[in-house]
Amino acid sequence: MAARLAEKNGYTNVKVFHAGIPAWTKAGNPILTTSDFVSKRLGYIVVIDTRGVEAAKKGHVQGAVAIAKDKVISQREQFPLDRKAYIVLYSDGTDLDGLKDIAKQIGSWGYHNVAILKGGYQGWVKDKGPIQRDMVSTKIFYLPRPHPGEITGDEFMNIVRNQPKGVIILDVRTRAESAGGMVPGAKNIPVDELSARLSELPKDKEIITHCRTGLRAEMGYSILRNGGYNSRFLNDKVEILQNKVFCCYK
């Protein structure tokens, strides 16, 4: 669906990575996030300015902590105990070559929501994201708290067990992922198709989105909320086996 839309809008040489985001990140490929996504979550996520303290003093993403690129890995003990924490790295520009190995290393520590800010600080300024100057923190401070719209693993498990009539569980993983097993009673619409398929969902029911790590579930939640739907999302790691047994890991 997403590939067809891209081709319809004039793009050529469009390819689809069927294995999905989990396989993409497992292979060491970076995930890009946007200024809009980050600005809406400031205070809930960890943002790291990898340009260093002196550059950050001249201007940095509001609430970002300054840790130079070559020092990030050595500061592992600073990172949150909560492995669900969103970690966003940025430099002057997108800097995929400079940050992808760092993002991969952080992911190997068990953090499954690690991303690089598209456009870096220059893109942030261009997008009119909130900035700070002079005072710069060099220590990560993270207080775990639910993101807007987030439900707990226990709530999700209760919904699955009880299957309330007024609730729909929406699996926003790829078709390839869902083919390996789905949560009982769930409907699958991949997140990159969701905007074009909103009409398939009723507005008189609450829609709970899930994926494998919580990242795409939150994307789906945002799409649904913007479309006028009553929605929440599961920000937890989910493993679904062939026999449809599944687990949430907090």
SVG drawing of the C-alpha trace seen along z (x, -y; Angstrom):
<svg xmlns="http://www.w3.org/2000/svg" viewBox="-20 -31 55 55">
<polyline fill="none" stroke="black" stroke-width="0.4" points="0.0,0.0 2.7,-2.5 4.8,-1.6 1.8,-2.1 1.1,-5.5 4.7,-6.5 4.7,-5.4 1.4,-7.2 3.0,-10.4 5.8,-10.1 8.5,-8.3 10.5,-5.6 12.7,-2.7 10.4,-2.2 11.3,0.9 9.5,2.4 11.4,3.9 8.9,6.7 10.6,7.9 9.6,4.7 11.2,2.4 12.4,5.0 14.4,6.9 15.6,3.5 17.0,2.5 18.3,5.9 20.4,5.7 22.0,2.5 20.1,0.1 19.1,-3.2 15.6,-4.6 15.0,-8.3 12.6,-10.3 11.1,-13.7 11.1,-17.1 7.4,-16.8 7.5,-13.4 10.3,-14.6 8.7,-18.0 5.4,-16.3 7.3,-14.0 9.8,-16.4 9.9,-15.6 9.0,-11.9 12.1,-10.9 15.9,-11.1 17.5,-13.5 21.3,-13.4 23.1,-16.3 26.3,-14.5 28.0,-17.7 29.4,-18.3 29.0,-21.0 30.4,-24.0 28.2,-23.6 25.2,-22.9 25.7,-26.1 25.1,-28.0 21.7,-26.3 20.3,-22.8 17.0,-20.9 15.0,-21.9 15.9,-19.4 18.7,-17.7 21.8,-16.4 25.1,-17.2 27.4,-14.1 30.0,-14.3 29.8,-11.6 33.0,-9.9 31.8,-9.8 28.3,-8.4 29.2,-4.7 31.4,-5.2 28.5,-6.8 26.4,-3.6 25.9,-3.8 24.0,-7.1 21.3,-5.5 17.8,-4.8 17.1,-1.5 13.8,-1.5 14.7,0.2 11.4,-1.2 12.8,-4.7 12.9,-6.5 16.5,-7.5 17.0,-10.2 20.4,-11.1 21.3,-14.2 24.2,-16.1 24.3,-19.2 22.6,-17.4 21.1,-14.0 24.6,-12.4 23.6,-8.8 27.2,-7.7 28.3,-9.2 25.5,-8.1 24.2,-4.7 26.9,-2.7 26.2,-4.5 22.5,-3.9 23.2,-0.2 25.3,0.1 22.7,-1.5 20.1,0.9 22.4,3.8 22.0,2.8 18.3,3.6 16.8,0.3 14.3,0.9 13.3,-2.7 16.5,-4.3 16.4,-6.8 18.3,-9.6 16.8,-13.0 16.2,-13.6 17.9,-16.9 19.7,-17.1 19.9,-20.4 19.7,-22.4 16.5,-20.6 15.1,-21.2 15.7,-25.0 14.2,-25.0 11.1,-23.2 10.9,-25.8 11.4,-23.2 11.9,-24.7 15.5,-25.4 17.7,-26.4 21.0,-28.2 23.8,-28.6 22.8,-26.2 23.5,-22.7 23.1,-19.4 25.7,-16.7 23.9,-14.1 20.9,-12.1 17.8,-12.5 14.9,-10.2 11.8,-9.8 9.6,-7.0 6.1,-8.1 3.3,-7.0 3.2,-8.7 -0.2,-10.3 -2.5,-7.5 -0.3,-4.7 -1.8,-1.7 0.0,0.8 0.8,4.4 -1.6,5.5 -4.5,3.4 -3.7,4.9 -3.6,8.4 -7.0,7.9 -8.5,6.6 -7.2,9.6 -8.5,12.1 -12.0,10.4 -12.4,9.3 -14.8,6.4 -17.3,5.6 -16.4,1.9 -12.7,2.4 -10.8,3.4 -7.1,4.6 -5.3,3.3 -2.0,5.0 0.0,2.4 2.9,4.7 3.7,5.8 1.8,8.6 5.0,10.8 5.1,10.3 1.4,10.9 1.6,14.1 3.7,15.6 0.9,15.3 -1.5,12.6 -3.1,11.7 -6.5,13.5 -9.3,11.3 -6.9,8.6 -7.2,6.9 -4.1,6.3 -3.5,3.1 0.2,2.2 1.0,-1.2 2.2,-2.5 -1.3,-1.6 -3.3,-2.9 -4.0,-6.5 -5.5,-5.1 -7.6,-2.5 -9.1,-4.4 -12.6,-3.9 -12.3,-0.2 -12.4,-1.0 -15.5,-2.1 -15.5,-5.3 -17.9,-4.1 -15.3,-1.7 -11.9,-2.2 -9.0,-1.1 -5.9,0.3 -2.8,0.5 0.2,2.8 3.3,3.8 6.4,5.5 8.2,2.8 5.7,-0.1 7.2,-2.5 4.8,-1.7 1.9,-1.3 2.4,-4.9 2.6,-6.0 -0.7,-4.2 -2.2,-5.8 -1.3,-9.3 -2.8,-8.5 -6.0,-7.3 -6.3,-10.3 -5.7,-12.7 -8.5,-10.9 -10.9,-11.5 -10.8,-8.0 -10.8,-7.0 -7.5,-5.2 -4.7,-4.1 -1.5,-2.1 0.7,0.5 4.2,-0.7 5.6,2.8 7.6,5.5 5.3,8.2 6.3,11.7 3.7,13.7 4.4,17.4 3.0,19.7 0.5,21.1 -0.7,17.6 0.6,17.5 2.0,14.0 3.8,12.2 4.3,8.6 7.7,7.7 7.6,4.5"/>
</svg>
